[in-house]
Amino acid sequence: MQFEVWHYIVVAALIINIAVSIYITKVEGLNKFQKKAQIVIVWVIPFLAAIGLWLFNRSLEQEAKQHKEFGSGPQDSGPEAGE
């Protein structure tokens, strides 16, 4: 049995889709529906969707890490704070 070029393409697509599907399940900023929808898109449109959604979710995670607040979070000391 000889491997042709399309065999390598299918194997590469499977590996990328599996890796991105696992990555999407571990993203904390998405709810269940968003995760399921993105995984379906990855499997329906193999290469472009997998790479595109991976880059998109990765950029969201990096942005969230940069905007993390220092300390215990916002403290409300205004008039409605229970004076």
VMD Tcl script that builds the backbone (N, CA, C; Angstrom):
set m [mol new atoms 249]
animate dup $m
set s [atomselect $m all]
$s set {name element resname resid chain x y z} {
  {N N MET 1 A 0.839 -1.187 0.000}
  {CA C MET 1 A 0.000 0.000 0.000}
  {C C MET 1 A 0.880 1.244 0.000}
  {N N GLN 2 A 0.708 2.066 -0.990}
  {CA C GLN 2 A 1.487 3.283 -1.090}
  {C C GLN 2 A 0.675 4.464 -0.559}
  {N N PHE 3 A 1.378 5.319 0.152}
  {CA C PHE 3 A 0.729 6.539 0.615}
  {C C PHE 3 A 0.835 7.580 -0.485}
  {N N GLU 4 A -0.300 8.125 -0.825}
  {CA C GLU 4 A -0.311 9.203 -1.801}
  {C C GLU 4 A -0.422 10.525 -1.049}
  {N N VAL 5 A -0.320 11.590 -1.790}
  {CA C VAL 5 A -0.347 12.921 -1.181}
  {C C VAL 5 A -1.646 13.136 -0.405}
  {N N TRP 6 A -2.769 12.707 -0.926}
  {CA C TRP 6 A -4.036 12.950 -0.258}
  {C C TRP 6 A -4.126 12.202 1.058}
  {N N HIS 7 A -3.407 11.083 1.204}
  {CA C HIS 7 A -3.374 10.383 2.491}
  {C C HIS 7 A -2.745 11.284 3.568}
  {N N TYR 8 A -1.660 11.940 3.205}
  {CA C TYR 8 A -0.993 12.838 4.150}
  {C C TYR 8 A -1.875 14.035 4.502}
  {N N ILE 9 A -2.607 14.532 3.513}
  {CA C ILE 9 A -3.504 15.657 3.759}
  {C C ILE 9 A -4.622 15.255 4.721}
  {N N VAL 10 A -5.187 14.074 4.539}
  {CA C VAL 10 A -6.253 13.600 5.423}
  {C C VAL 10 A -5.719 13.384 6.837}
  {N N VAL 11 A -4.540 12.784 6.966}
  {CA C VAL 11 A -3.953 12.556 8.281}
  {C C VAL 11 A -3.654 13.893 8.968}
  {N N ALA 12 A -3.119 14.848 8.215}
  {CA C ALA 12 A -2.827 16.169 8.783}
  {C C ALA 12 A -4.115 16.852 9.236}
  {N N ALA 13 A -5.173 16.761 8.426}
  {CA C ALA 13 A -6.455 17.374 8.790}
  {C C ALA 13 A -7.011 16.739 10.055}
  {N N LEU 14 A -6.930 15.420 10.164}
  {CA C LEU 14 A -7.420 14.741 11.367}
  {C C LEU 14 A -6.653 15.167 12.607}
  {N N ILE 15 A -5.340 15.234 12.497}
  {CA C ILE 15 A -4.512 15.628 13.647}
  {C C ILE 15 A -4.826 17.064 14.066}
  {N N ILE 16 A -4.915 17.965 13.086}
  {CA C ILE 16 A -5.214 19.368 13.399}
  {C C ILE 16 A -6.608 19.491 14.007}
  {N N ASN 17 A -7.598 18.820 13.429}
  {CA C ASN 17 A -8.968 18.905 13.942}
  {C C ASN 17 A -9.085 18.358 15.357}
  {N N ILE 18 A -8.431 17.243 15.626}
  {CA C ILE 18 A -8.468 16.667 16.976}
  {C C ILE 18 A -7.806 17.609 17.969}
  {N N ALA 19 A -6.633 18.145 17.602}
  {CA C ALA 19 A -5.910 19.051 18.507}
  {C C ALA 19 A -6.725 20.309 18.795}
  {N N VAL 20 A -7.315 20.900 17.769}
  {CA C VAL 20 A -8.092 22.130 17.963}
  {C C VAL 20 A -9.381 21.841 18.723}
  {N N SER 21 A -10.003 20.687 18.477}
  {CA C SER 21 A -11.217 20.319 19.219}
  {C C SER 21 A -10.923 20.193 20.707}
  {N N ILE 22 A -9.815 19.562 21.039}
  {CA C ILE 22 A -9.414 19.447 22.451}
  {C C ILE 22 A -9.126 20.821 23.031}
  {N N TYR 23 A -8.438 21.656 22.263}
  {CA C TYR 23 A -8.126 23.011 22.722}
  {C C TYR 23 A -9.407 23.796 23.008}
  {N N ILE 24 A -10.391 23.701 22.107}
  {CA C ILE 24 A -11.638 24.446 22.280}
  {C C ILE 24 A -12.376 23.978 23.536}
  {N N THR 25 A -12.342 22.678 23.830}
  {CA C THR 25 A -13.034 22.195 25.030}
  {C C THR 25 A -12.408 22.739 26.302}
  {N N LYS 26 A -11.147 23.144 26.236}
  {CA C LYS 26 A -10.454 23.645 27.429}
  {C C LYS 26 A -10.496 25.163 27.580}
  {N N VAL 27 A -11.010 25.876 26.574}
  {CA C VAL 27 A -11.109 27.335 26.652}
  {C C VAL 27 A -12.165 27.688 27.689}
  {N N GLU 28 A -11.813 28.520 28.650}
  {CA C GLU 28 A -12.716 28.851 29.752}
  {C C GLU 28 A -13.722 29.944 29.411}
  {N N GLY 29 A -13.451 30.764 28.429}
  {CA C GLY 29 A -14.316 31.897 28.131}
  {C C GLY 29 A -15.523 31.569 27.270}
  {N N LEU 30 A -15.720 30.313 26.921}
  {CA C LEU 30 A -16.838 29.937 26.063}
  {C C LEU 30 A -17.850 29.113 26.837}
  {N N ASN 31 A -19.144 29.313 26.523}
  {CA C ASN 31 A -20.152 28.455 27.137}
  {C C ASN 31 A -20.277 27.169 26.315}
  {N N LYS 32 A -21.110 26.229 26.766}
  {CA C LYS 32 A -21.217 24.917 26.105}
  {C C LYS 32 A -21.664 25.044 24.654}
  {N N PHE 33 A -22.646 25.902 24.403}
  {CA C PHE 33 A -23.131 26.056 23.030}
  {C C PHE 33 A -22.024 26.562 22.113}
  {N N GLN 34 A -21.262 27.552 22.566}
  {CA C GLN 34 A -20.188 28.108 21.744}
  {C C GLN 34 A -19.122 27.050 21.453}
  {N N LYS 35 A -18.791 26.254 22.471}
  {CA C LYS 35 A -17.802 25.197 22.267}
  {C C LYS 35 A -18.289 24.180 21.244}
  {N N LYS 36 A -19.536 23.741 21.385}
  {CA C LYS 36 A -20.084 22.753 20.448}
  {C C LYS 36 A -20.127 23.325 19.034}
  {N N ALA 37 A -20.571 24.570 18.894}
  {CA C ALA 37 A -20.669 25.190 17.575}
  {C C ALA 37 A -19.294 25.312 16.922}
  {N N GLN 38 A -18.304 25.725 17.687}
  {CA C GLN 38 A -16.969 25.869 17.124}
  {C C GLN 38 A -16.370 24.521 16.745}
  {N N ILE 39 A -16.619 23.492 17.533}
  {CA C ILE 39 A -16.110 22.165 17.197}
  {C C ILE 39 A -16.778 21.645 15.926}
  {N N VAL 40 A -18.084 21.878 15.774}
  {CA C VAL 40 A -18.776 21.463 14.547}
  {C C VAL 40 A -18.183 22.184 13.345}
  {N N ILE 41 A -17.930 23.475 13.481}
  {CA C ILE 41 A -17.342 24.242 12.384}
  {C C ILE 41 A -15.962 23.691 12.022}
  {N N VAL 42 A -15.172 23.345 13.018}
  {CA C VAL 42 A -13.838 22.792 12.770}
  {C C VAL 42 A -13.936 21.517 11.934}
  {N N TRP 43 A -14.910 20.672 12.227}
  {CA C TRP 43 A -15.016 19.400 11.516}
  {C C TRP 43 A -15.704 19.542 10.168}
  {N N VAL 44 A -16.536 20.564 9.990}
  {CA C VAL 44 A -17.201 20.758 8.700}
  {C C VAL 44 A -16.265 21.432 7.698}
  {N N ILE 45 A -15.476 22.368 8.160}
  {CA C ILE 45 A -14.520 23.086 7.297}
  {C C ILE 45 A -13.116 22.814 7.854}
  {N N PRO 46 A -12.509 21.697 7.483}
  {CA C PRO 46 A -11.311 21.213 8.170}
  {C C PRO 46 A -10.159 22.198 8.389}
  {N N PHE 47 A -9.404 22.569 7.396}
  {CA C PHE 47 A -8.180 23.332 7.639}
  {C C PHE 47 A -8.427 24.772 8.047}
  {N N LEU 48 A -9.193 25.492 7.267}
  {CA C LEU 48 A -9.385 26.925 7.520}
  {C C LEU 48 A -10.069 27.194 8.849}
  {N N ALA 49 A -11.121 26.454 9.143}
  {CA C ALA 49 A -11.846 26.687 10.394}
  {C C ALA 49 A -10.997 26.302 11.596}
  {N N ALA 50 A -10.295 25.198 11.512}
  {CA C ALA 50 A -9.480 24.759 12.645}
  {C C ALA 50 A -8.410 25.787 12.971}
  {N N ILE 51 A -7.682 26.204 11.977}
  {CA C ILE 51 A -6.610 27.174 12.213}
  {C C ILE 51 A -7.189 28.528 12.613}
  {N N GLY 52 A -8.264 28.961 11.943}
  {CA C GLY 52 A -8.868 30.251 12.252}
  {C C GLY 52 A -9.431 30.323 13.665}
  {N N LEU 53 A -10.172 29.300 14.080}
  {CA C LEU 53 A -10.750 29.307 15.429}
  {C C LEU 53 A -9.678 29.156 16.503}
  {N N TRP 54 A -8.638 28.401 16.217}
  {CA C TRP 54 A -7.542 28.277 17.179}
  {C C TRP 54 A -6.886 29.637 17.389}
  {N N LEU 55 A -6.591 30.344 16.297}
  {CA C LEU 55 A -5.973 31.672 16.417}
  {C C LEU 55 A -6.904 32.649 17.127}
  {N N PHE 56 A -8.194 32.611 16.805}
  {CA C PHE 56 A -9.167 33.512 17.424}
  {C C PHE 56 A -9.247 33.285 18.934}
  {N N ASN 57 A -9.419 32.029 19.353}
  {CA C ASN 57 A -9.533 31.729 20.783}
  {C C ASN 57 A -8.229 32.000 21.516}
  {N N ARG 58 A -7.118 31.742 20.867}
  {CA C ARG 58 A -5.815 32.017 21.479}
  {C C ARG 58 A -5.648 33.516 21.723}
  {N N SER 59 A -6.076 34.326 20.759}
  {CA C SER 59 A -5.937 35.776 20.933}
  {C C SER 59 A -6.850 36.274 22.048}
  {N N LEU 60 A -8.047 35.672 22.192}
  {CA C LEU 60 A -8.942 36.060 23.283}
  {C C LEU 60 A -8.340 35.723 24.641}
  {N N GLU 61 A -7.710 34.552 24.737}
  {CA C GLU 61 A -7.080 34.164 26.007}
  {C C GLU 61 A -5.936 35.102 26.354}
  {N N GLN 62 A -5.120 35.458 25.366}
  {CA C GLN 62 A -3.996 36.359 25.621}
  {C C GLN 62 A -4.495 37.733 26.043}
  {N N GLU 63 A -5.562 38.197 25.416}
  {CA C GLU 63 A -6.136 39.496 25.769}
  {C C GLU 63 A -6.692 39.468 27.186}
  {N N ALA 64 A -7.344 38.377 27.569}
  {CA C ALA 64 A -7.907 38.258 28.909}
  {C C ALA 64 A -6.802 38.244 29.961}
  {N N LYS 65 A -5.694 37.615 29.673}
  {CA C LYS 65 A -4.579 37.576 30.624}
  {C C LYS 65 A -3.979 38.964 30.818}
  {N N GLN 66 A -3.951 39.769 29.759}
  {CA C GLN 66 A -3.381 41.110 29.850}
  {C C GLN 66 A -4.269 42.057 30.644}
  {N N HIS 67 A -5.588 41.834 30.627}
  {CA C HIS 67 A -6.523 42.740 31.281}
  {C C HIS 67 A -6.968 42.254 32.652}
  {N N LYS 68 A -6.265 41.292 33.205}
  {CA C LYS 68 A -6.624 40.799 34.531}
  {C C LYS 68 A -6.370 41.894 35.564}
  {N N GLU 69 A -7.297 42.032 36.478}
  {CA C GLU 69 A -7.156 43.074 37.491}
  {C C GLU 69 A -6.184 42.646 38.572}
  {N N PHE 70 A -5.521 43.602 39.136}
  {CA C PHE 70 A -4.592 43.354 40.224}
  {C C PHE 70 A -5.360 43.434 41.537}
  {N N GLY 71 A -5.093 42.542 42.448}
  {CA C GLY 71 A -5.747 42.569 43.755}
  {C C GLY 71 A -6.994 41.724 43.779}
  {N N SER 72 A -7.917 42.085 44.653}
  {CA C SER 72 A -9.110 41.272 44.849}
  {C C SER 72 A -10.286 41.727 44.003}
  {N N GLY 73 A -10.076 42.644 43.081}
  {CA C GLY 73 A -11.153 43.091 42.213}
  {C C GLY 73 A -11.678 44.442 42.640}
  {N N PRO 74 A -12.690 44.909 41.952}
  {CA C PRO 74 A -13.219 46.246 42.251}
  {C C PRO 74 A -13.935 46.280 43.596}
  {N N GLN 75 A -13.769 47.381 44.287}
  {CA C GLN 75 A -14.417 47.581 45.585}
  {C C GLN 75 A -15.408 48.725 45.436}
  {N N ASP 76 A -16.642 48.489 45.791}
  {CA C ASP 76 A -17.670 49.512 45.666}
  {C C ASP 76 A -17.760 50.283 46.981}
  {N N SER 77 A -17.443 51.560 46.928}
  {CA C SER 77 A -17.514 52.381 48.141}
  {C C SER 77 A -18.440 53.576 47.930}
  {N N GLY 78 A -19.303 53.444 46.926}
  {CA C GLY 78 A -20.213 54.536 46.624}
  {C C GLY 78 A -21.382 54.574 47.588}
  {N N PRO 79 A -22.344 55.465 47.333}
  {CA C PRO 79 A -23.472 55.661 48.232}
  {C C PRO 79 A -24.366 54.419 48.351}
  {N N GLU 80 A -24.389 53.529 47.355}
  {CA C GLU 80 A -25.223 52.348 47.440}
  {C C GLU 80 A -24.487 51.161 48.084}
  {N N ALA 81 A -23.332 51.382 48.623}
  {CA C ALA 81 A -22.529 50.292 49.162}
  {C C ALA 81 A -22.976 49.884 50.562}
  {N N GLY 82 A -24.017 50.447 51.072}
  {CA C GLY 82 A -24.514 50.059 52.388}
  {C C GLY 82 A -24.039 50.958 53.501}
  {N N GLU 83 A -24.036 52.245 53.252}
  {CA C GLU 83 A -23.555 53.190 54.266}
  {C C GLU 83 A -24.409 53.196 55.497}
}
mol reanalyze $m
mol bondsrecalc $m
mol representation Tube
mol addrep $m
